[in-house]
Amino acid sequence: MLSSHSSAMGSEDSHLHMLFFPYMAQGHMLPMVDMAKLFAAHGARVTILTTPVNAAIIRPNIDDSVNLHIIPFPTAEFGLPNGCENRTFILSDDQRINFIKAISSLRHPFDSVLRDLNPDCVVTDMFMPWTYYVAAARGILRLVFHGTNNFSLCAKNAFERCCPLADEVESFILPDLPHKIEMLKTQVMDFNKLAGTPMEFLLEIFNEATEVEPKSYGMLMNSFYELESEYGSCFSMQQGDDKKVNKSGSLFSVAQLREMALGLEASRHPFVWVVRNEGNDWIPEGYEERIKDVGMVIRGWAPQLVILNHDAVGGFVTHCGWNSSLEGISAGLPMVTWPLCADQFYNEKFLVDILKVGVMVGSKVYTFDAKARPIVESTVVEAAVRRLMGDGLEAEERRRRAKELGKMAKRAMDKGGSSYEDVEKLIHELMVIKNHV
């Protein structure tokens, strides 16, 4: 969490009232819900603002300590199918554009909620920078929620200082970071190249987010101090101020799923494999019969946290989304890293090069298009799993480090731990402002 000073109009009761407004995508919404529950557990009065379909997703994950406030989502006005209120349901680029425009159109409902509920502060996603202006107009503090970590943000900022990269450049070193981090040009995306394309609005959102973040009261990140203390300091220095850090569709093509299946089978290590793809085109003939004694394929949703924390689980193959990465870290597991897009290649570097708990599968191309992504062959998948689960000194050291990080994560959340104390300090800081308005 980051904090700096501002003024706000507070509510009149003795508790801090925090309004959380998550971006409508699972990877953004669910960690913010967890964050809201954390503040509620520390005594804050918490309200989550969302839409009907997303409320149905959130409701089973909260208790009476968290209130839900629901506003309608303008699907019909933006040509979206009925119920298309979450990025999970987006099936095309046109729908993605209209979905983001629909979210931006929620300014007036958001303002009405601020008028009626009069919270002491709002927590909104980085992809909703417009919420800063609405909150500021009512004298309400805004905290930015980042669903990533300090390292990833530092790496992104460092990359932006390298842009544009010369055509002949294949790899480069991210400048001014505490560690030497080398990236392939194909593993990063220069969003300035979106200018003049149908996706230019994404560049506008990123630019606006960059503009309003320093004006916001601070930031909340889903991390903990001991995990990346150097990069908390690094990010603060990059920001150039005295803010303090407290902590769609199928992802893989049918061809890639087949190679993954064969690689897991050939590794001869027991596995649980969760796949979103509900069809059977990707399953090699006779596969489930062959692996029935060593493997389990789960289609659709699965309780990932429960699985990762089971004593029988010894490793985790992850796409390096930060939520999954942090769940793997907290479970004390070494990981096979398979990044695809977004902040995932930066997260892979953090897991492999800095924390030293990851084995790369060799993903080299940043793209949202599963069919455009180079295929990682089954032999490569097999080798990565065998390396992760092996008996050598390297594997043993990786497991030791992973277990220590898992213990560290638990200590951070316990009373007196760094994350526990950071939440307490932020609530106290916001209460001081509330009581002096």
C-alpha positions as CSV (number, residue, x, y, z in Angstrom):
1,M,0.0,0.0,0.0
2,L,1.2,3.5,-0.8
3,S,0.1,6.6,1.0
4,S,0.5,10.4,0.8
5,H,-1.5,13.3,2.2
6,S,-4.7,14.9,0.9
7,S,-8.0,16.1,2.2
8,A,-11.4,14.3,2.2
9,M,-15.0,14.6,3.2
10,G,-15.6,11.8,5.7
11,S,-18.7,10.0,6.9
12,E,-19.9,10.7,10.4
13,D,-19.6,7.4,12.3
14,S,-16.6,6.2,14.3
15,H,-15.5,3.6,11.7
16,L,-13.6,4.3,8.5
17,H,-15.9,3.7,5.6
18,M,-14.1,2.3,2.5
19,L,-15.8,1.8,-0.8
20,F,-14.2,-0.8,-3.1
21,F,-15.0,-0.6,-6.8
22,P,-13.3,-3.5,-8.6
23,Y,-12.7,-3.8,-12.4
24,M,-15.0,-6.4,-13.8
25,A,-12.5,-9.2,-14.5
26,Q,-11.8,-12.2,-12.3
27,G,-8.1,-11.5,-12.0
28,H,-8.8,-8.0,-10.8
29,M,-12.1,-8.4,-9.0
30,L,-11.4,-11.4,-6.7
31,P,-8.1,-10.1,-5.2
32,M,-9.7,-6.8,-4.5
33,V,-12.6,-8.6,-2.8
34,D,-9.9,-10.4,-0.7
35,M,-8.4,-7.0,0.1
36,A,-11.8,-5.6,1.1
37,K,-12.3,-8.6,3.5
38,L,-8.9,-7.9,5.0
39,F,-9.8,-4.3,5.8
40,A,-13.1,-5.4,7.2
41,A,-11.3,-7.8,9.5
42,H,-9.3,-4.9,10.8
43,G,-12.5,-3.0,11.7
44,A,-13.2,-0.8,8.7
45,R,-16.7,-0.5,7.4
46,V,-16.5,-1.9,3.9
47,T,-18.8,-1.7,0.9
48,I,-18.1,-3.3,-2.5
49,L,-19.7,-1.6,-5.5
50,T,-20.4,-3.8,-8.4
51,T,-23.1,-5.0,-11.0
52,P,-25.7,-7.8,-10.7
53,V,-23.8,-10.5,-12.5
54,N,-20.6,-9.7,-10.6
55,A,-22.4,-9.5,-7.3
56,A,-23.5,-13.2,-7.9
57,I,-19.8,-14.1,-8.3
58,I,-18.7,-12.1,-5.2
59,R,-21.5,-13.0,-2.8
60,P,-20.3,-16.5,-2.0
61,N,-16.9,-15.2,-1.1
62,I,-17.9,-12.6,1.5
63,D,-19.7,-12.6,4.9
64,D,-21.8,-10.0,6.8
65,S,-18.7,-7.9,7.5
66,V,-18.8,-6.7,3.8
67,N,-21.7,-4.9,2.2
68,L,-22.6,-5.1,-1.5
69,H,-24.0,-2.1,-3.4
70,I,-25.3,-2.9,-6.8
71,I,-25.6,-0.7,-9.9
72,P,-26.9,-1.7,-13.3
73,F,-24.5,-2.4,-16.1
74,P,-25.3,-0.9,-19.5
75,T,-25.0,-4.0,-21.7
76,A,-27.7,-3.2,-24.2
77,E,-26.6,0.4,-24.6
78,F,-23.2,-0.8,-25.8
79,G,-24.2,-3.7,-27.9
80,L,-23.2,-6.4,-25.4
81,P,-25.1,-9.7,-24.8
82,N,-27.4,-9.7,-21.8
83,G,-25.3,-10.6,-18.7
84,C,-22.0,-9.7,-20.3
85,E,-20.8,-7.8,-17.2
86,N,-17.4,-9.5,-16.7
87,R,-14.4,-9.8,-19.0
88,T,-14.6,-13.6,-18.7
89,F,-17.6,-13.4,-21.0
90,I,-15.9,-11.4,-23.8
91,L,-15.6,-13.3,-27.0
92,S,-14.3,-10.8,-29.6
93,D,-12.2,-7.6,-29.9
94,D,-15.4,-5.6,-30.7
95,Q,-17.0,-6.8,-27.5
96,R,-13.8,-6.0,-25.6
97,I,-13.9,-2.4,-26.8
98,N,-17.6,-2.0,-26.0
99,F,-17.1,-3.6,-22.6
100,I,-14.4,-1.1,-21.6
101,K,-16.5,1.8,-22.9
102,A,-19.4,0.5,-20.9
103,I,-17.3,0.5,-17.7
104,S,-16.2,4.1,-18.5
105,S,-19.9,5.1,-18.8
106,L,-20.5,4.3,-15.1
107,R,-19.2,7.8,-14.1
108,H,-22.6,9.1,-13.2
109,P,-23.8,6.0,-11.3
110,F,-20.5,6.1,-9.4
111,D,-20.9,9.7,-8.6
112,S,-24.5,9.1,-7.3
113,V,-23.2,6.3,-5.0
114,L,-20.5,8.6,-3.6
115,R,-23.2,11.2,-3.0
116,D,-25.5,8.7,-1.2
117,L,-22.9,6.7,0.7
118,N,-20.3,9.4,1.4
119,P,-17.4,7.0,2.0
120,D,-14.2,8.2,3.6
121,C,-12.1,6.8,0.7
122,V,-12.6,4.7,-2.4
123,V,-10.4,1.9,-3.7
124,T,-10.6,1.5,-7.5
125,D,-8.7,-0.4,-10.1
126,M,-5.8,1.1,-12.1
127,F,-7.9,0.5,-15.2
128,M,-10.5,2.9,-14.0
129,P,-8.6,6.1,-13.8
130,W,-11.7,8.2,-14.3
131,T,-12.8,7.3,-10.8
132,Y,-10.1,9.6,-9.5
133,Y,-11.8,12.7,-11.0
134,V,-15.3,11.7,-9.7
135,A,-14.0,11.1,-6.2
136,A,-11.8,14.2,-6.2
137,A,-14.8,16.4,-7.2
138,R,-16.5,15.2,-4.0
139,G,-13.4,15.6,-1.8
140,I,-13.0,11.8,-1.4
141,L,-9.6,10.1,-1.3
142,R,-8.9,7.5,-3.9
143,L,-6.5,4.6,-3.5
144,V,-5.4,2.8,-6.6
145,F,-5.6,-1.0,-6.6
146,H,-2.8,-2.8,-8.6
147,G,-3.4,-6.5,-9.1
148,T,0.3,-7.0,-9.6
149,N,3.5,-6.5,-7.6
150,N,6.2,-3.9,-7.1
151,F,8.8,-5.7,-9.3
152,S,6.4,-5.9,-12.2
153,L,5.7,-2.2,-12.0
154,C,9.4,-1.4,-11.7
155,A,10.1,-3.5,-14.7
156,K,7.3,-1.9,-16.8
157,N,8.6,1.6,-15.9
158,A,12.2,0.5,-16.8
159,F,11.0,-0.9,-20.1
160,E,9.2,2.3,-21.0
161,R,12.5,4.1,-20.6
162,C,14.0,1.8,-23.3
163,C,11.2,2.5,-25.9
164,P,11.3,2.5,-28.7
165,L,13.6,-0.4,-29.2
166,A,15.6,-0.5,-32.4
167,D,14.4,-3.0,-35.0
168,E,17.7,-5.0,-34.8
169,V,17.4,-5.5,-31.0
170,E,16.5,-9.0,-29.9
171,S,17.2,-8.8,-26.2
172,F,17.9,-6.0,-23.7
173,I,18.6,-5.3,-20.1
174,L,16.0,-3.4,-18.0
175,P,17.9,-0.3,-16.7
176,D,18.2,0.9,-13.1
177,L,16.9,-2.2,-11.3
178,P,18.4,-3.8,-8.2
179,H,19.0,-7.0,-10.3
180,K,20.2,-7.6,-13.8
181,I,17.0,-8.6,-15.7
182,E,17.3,-9.5,-19.4
183,M,14.2,-9.6,-21.6
184,L,13.5,-10.7,-25.1
185,K,12.0,-8.1,-27.3
186,T,9.2,-10.5,-28.1
187,Q,8.3,-10.8,-24.4
188,V,7.2,-7.2,-24.0
189,M,4.7,-4.9,-25.6
190,D,5.2,-1.2,-26.4
191,F,1.7,0.1,-26.0
192,N,2.6,3.3,-27.9
193,K,2.3,1.1,-31.0
194,L,-1.5,0.9,-30.4
195,A,-1.7,4.5,-31.6
196,G,-3.8,4.7,-34.8
197,T,-5.2,1.2,-34.3
198,P,-8.7,0.1,-33.1
199,M,-7.2,-0.6,-29.7
200,E,-5.8,2.9,-29.3
201,F,-8.3,3.5,-26.4
202,L,-6.1,1.1,-24.3
203,L,-3.2,3.5,-24.7
204,E,-5.4,6.3,-23.6
205,I,-6.4,4.4,-20.5
206,F,-2.8,3.6,-19.6
207,N,-1.8,7.3,-20.2
208,E,-4.6,8.6,-18.0
209,A,-3.8,6.0,-15.3
210,T,-0.2,7.2,-15.3
211,E,-1.3,10.8,-15.0
212,V,-3.7,10.3,-12.1
213,E,-1.8,7.8,-10.0
214,P,0.5,10.5,-8.5
215,K,-2.6,12.6,-7.7
216,S,-4.3,9.7,-5.9
217,Y,-3.8,9.2,-2.2
218,G,-1.8,6.0,-2.6
219,M,-1.8,2.4,-4.0
220,L,-2.7,-1.0,-2.7
221,M,-0.8,-4.0,-4.0
222,N,-1.3,-7.7,-3.4
223,S,2.1,-8.5,-2.1
224,F,4.1,-8.4,1.2
225,Y,7.2,-6.4,2.2
226,E,9.6,-9.3,2.8
227,L,8.9,-10.8,-0.7
228,E,10.2,-7.7,-2.6
229,S,11.5,-5.1,-0.2
230,E,14.1,-3.8,-2.7
231,Y,11.4,-3.2,-5.3
232,G,9.1,-1.4,-2.9
233,S,11.9,1.1,-2.5
234,C,12.7,1.1,-6.2
235,F,9.1,1.8,-7.1
236,S,8.9,4.7,-4.7
237,M,12.0,6.2,-6.2
238,Q,10.6,5.7,-9.8
239,Q,7.5,7.6,-8.7
240,G,9.7,10.5,-7.8
241,D,7.9,11.3,-4.5
242,D,7.8,10.2,-0.8
243,K,5.0,7.8,-1.1
244,K,5.6,4.7,1.0
245,V,5.0,1.2,0.0
246,N,3.0,-1.1,2.2
247,K,2.0,-3.8,0.6
248,S,-10.8,-14.0,-22.0
249,G,-11.4,-17.0,-23.8
250,S,-9.0,-20.0,-23.9
251,L,-5.4,-19.2,-22.9
252,F,-4.0,-22.0,-25.1
253,S,-4.7,-23.4,-28.5
254,V,-6.0,-26.9,-29.1
255,A,-2.5,-27.9,-30.5
256,Q,-0.8,-26.5,-27.4
257,L,-3.2,-28.3,-25.0
258,R,-2.3,-31.6,-26.8
259,E,1.4,-31.0,-26.3
260,M,0.9,-30.1,-22.7
261,A,-1.1,-33.3,-22.1
262,L,1.5,-35.5,-23.7
263,G,4.3,-33.7,-21.8
264,L,2.6,-34.2,-18.4
265,E,2.0,-37.9,-19.2
266,A,5.6,-38.5,-20.3
267,S,7.0,-36.8,-17.1
268,R,5.5,-39.7,-15.1
269,H,4.8,-37.4,-12.2
270,P,1.3,-37.5,-10.6
271,F,-0.7,-34.3,-11.6
272,V,-3.9,-32.5,-11.3
273,W,-4.7,-30.5,-14.4
274,V,-7.4,-27.8,-14.5
275,V,-8.5,-26.8,-18.0
276,R,-11.1,-24.2,-19.0
277,N,-11.6,-25.9,-22.4
278,E,-14.8,-28.0,-22.1
279,G,-14.5,-29.7,-25.4
280,N,-12.6,-32.9,-26.2
281,D,-10.8,-31.9,-29.4
282,W,-7.5,-31.4,-27.5
283,I,-7.5,-34.8,-25.7
284,P,-5.1,-37.3,-27.3
285,E,-6.9,-40.6,-28.0
286,G,-7.1,-42.9,-25.0
287,Y,-5.4,-40.2,-22.8
288,E,-7.6,-40.2,-19.7
289,E,-7.6,-44.0,-19.6
290,R,-3.8,-44.0,-19.8
291,I,-3.3,-41.4,-17.0
292,K,-6.1,-42.5,-14.7
293,D,-3.7,-43.9,-12.1
294,V,-1.4,-40.8,-12.0
295,G,-3.3,-37.9,-13.3
296,M,-6.7,-36.1,-13.0
297,V,-8.2,-33.6,-15.5
298,I,-10.7,-31.1,-14.1
299,R,-12.7,-29.2,-16.6
300,G,-13.9,-25.7,-15.6
301,W,-13.6,-24.2,-12.2
302,A,-11.5,-25.9,-9.4
303,P,-10.6,-24.8,-5.8
304,Q,-7.0,-23.8,-6.7
305,L,-6.1,-22.6,-3.2
306,V,-7.3,-25.8,-1.7
307,I,-5.4,-27.9,-4.3
308,L,-2.1,-25.9,-4.0
309,N,-2.1,-26.2,-0.2
310,H,-2.7,-29.9,-0.2
311,D,0.3,-31.8,1.3
312,A,0.5,-34.1,-1.8
313,V,1.1,-31.2,-4.1
314,G,4.8,-30.5,-4.8
315,G,4.8,-28.1,-7.7
316,F,2.7,-25.7,-9.8
317,V,2.6,-25.0,-13.5
318,T,1.5,-21.4,-13.8
319,H,0.9,-18.8,-16.5
320,C,2.5,-16.3,-14.1
321,G,-0.6,-14.1,-13.5
322,W,0.3,-12.4,-10.2
323,N,-2.7,-13.8,-8.3
324,S,-1.7,-17.4,-9.2
325,S,2.0,-16.6,-8.6
326,L,1.3,-15.3,-5.2
327,E,-0.9,-18.3,-4.4
328,G,1.9,-20.6,-5.4
329,I,4.4,-18.6,-3.2
330,S,2.0,-18.6,-0.2
331,A,1.6,-22.4,-0.6
332,G,5.4,-22.8,-0.6
333,L,5.5,-24.4,-4.0
334,P,8.2,-24.3,-6.7
335,M,6.7,-23.4,-10.1
336,V,7.0,-24.2,-13.8
337,T,6.5,-20.7,-15.4
338,W,4.6,-20.4,-18.7
339,P,3.8,-16.6,-19.3
340,L,1.6,-15.5,-22.1
341,C,0.9,-11.8,-21.9
342,A,0.2,-8.8,-19.6
343,D,2.6,-8.6,-16.7
344,Q,3.3,-12.3,-16.8
345,F,6.8,-12.2,-18.4
346,Y,7.9,-9.8,-15.7
347,N,6.5,-12.0,-13.1
348,E,8.4,-15.0,-14.6
349,K,11.6,-13.1,-14.2
350,F,10.8,-12.4,-10.6
351,L,10.0,-16.0,-9.8
352,V,13.0,-17.5,-11.7
353,D,15.8,-14.9,-11.5
354,I,15.1,-13.2,-8.2
355,L,13.1,-15.6,-5.9
356,K,14.7,-18.6,-7.6
357,V,11.6,-20.8,-7.2
358,G,10.7,-21.2,-10.9
359,V,11.7,-23.3,-13.9
360,M,11.0,-21.7,-17.3
361,V,9.1,-23.7,-19.9
362,G,10.5,-21.4,-22.6
363,S,7.6,-19.1,-23.5
364,K,9.1,-16.3,-25.7
365,V,6.2,-14.4,-27.3
366,Y,3.8,-11.8,-25.8
367,T,0.4,-12.2,-27.4
368,F,-3.2,-12.4,-26.4
369,D,-3.9,-14.7,-29.4
370,A,-3.5,-18.3,-28.5
371,K,-3.3,-19.4,-32.1
372,A,-0.5,-17.0,-32.8
373,R,1.6,-18.3,-30.0
374,P,4.5,-20.6,-30.8
375,I,3.9,-24.2,-29.7
376,V,5.9,-25.5,-26.8
377,E,6.5,-29.1,-27.6
378,S,5.6,-32.0,-25.2
379,T,9.3,-32.9,-24.8
380,V,9.9,-29.4,-23.4
381,V,7.0,-29.6,-21.0
382,E,8.2,-33.0,-19.9
383,A,11.7,-31.7,-19.3
384,A,10.5,-28.7,-17.3
385,V,8.3,-30.9,-15.0
386,R,11.1,-33.4,-14.5
387,R,13.5,-30.6,-13.6
388,L,11.0,-29.0,-11.2
389,M,10.2,-32.3,-9.5
390,G,13.6,-33.9,-9.6
391,D,15.9,-35.1,-6.8
392,G,19.1,-33.1,-7.6
393,L,20.6,-30.3,-5.5
394,E,19.1,-27.6,-7.7
395,A,15.6,-29.0,-7.3
396,E,16.0,-29.5,-3.5
397,E,17.3,-25.9,-3.1
398,R,14.3,-24.6,-5.1
399,R,11.9,-26.5,-2.9
400,R,13.7,-25.2,0.2
401,R,13.4,-21.6,-0.9
402,A,9.8,-22.0,-1.9
403,K,8.9,-23.5,1.5
404,E,10.7,-20.6,3.3
405,L,8.7,-18.0,1.2
406,G,5.5,-19.8,2.1
407,K,6.3,-19.5,5.8
408,M,7.3,-15.8,5.3
409,A,4.0,-15.1,3.6
410,K,2.0,-16.6,6.5
411,R,4.1,-14.6,9.0
412,A,3.4,-11.4,7.1
413,M,-0.3,-11.9,7.6
414,D,-0.2,-12.9,11.3
415,K,-0.8,-10.3,14.0
416,G,2.4,-8.3,14.2
417,G,3.5,-9.3,10.7
418,S,4.4,-6.7,8.0
419,S,1.1,-6.9,6.1
420,Y,-1.0,-6.9,9.2
421,E,0.8,-3.8,10.5
422,D,0.6,-2.1,7.2
423,V,-3.2,-2.4,7.1
424,E,-3.4,-1.2,10.7
425,K,-1.2,1.9,9.9
426,L,-3.2,2.8,6.8
427,I,-6.5,2.6,8.6
428,H,-5.1,4.8,11.4
429,E,-3.7,7.3,8.9
430,L,-7.1,7.5,7.1
431,M,-8.9,7.9,10.4
432,V,-6.7,10.8,11.3
433,I,-7.6,12.5,8.1
434,K,-11.3,11.7,8.6
435,N,-11.4,13.1,12.1
436,H,-9.6,16.3,11.1
437,V,-11.8,17.3,8.2
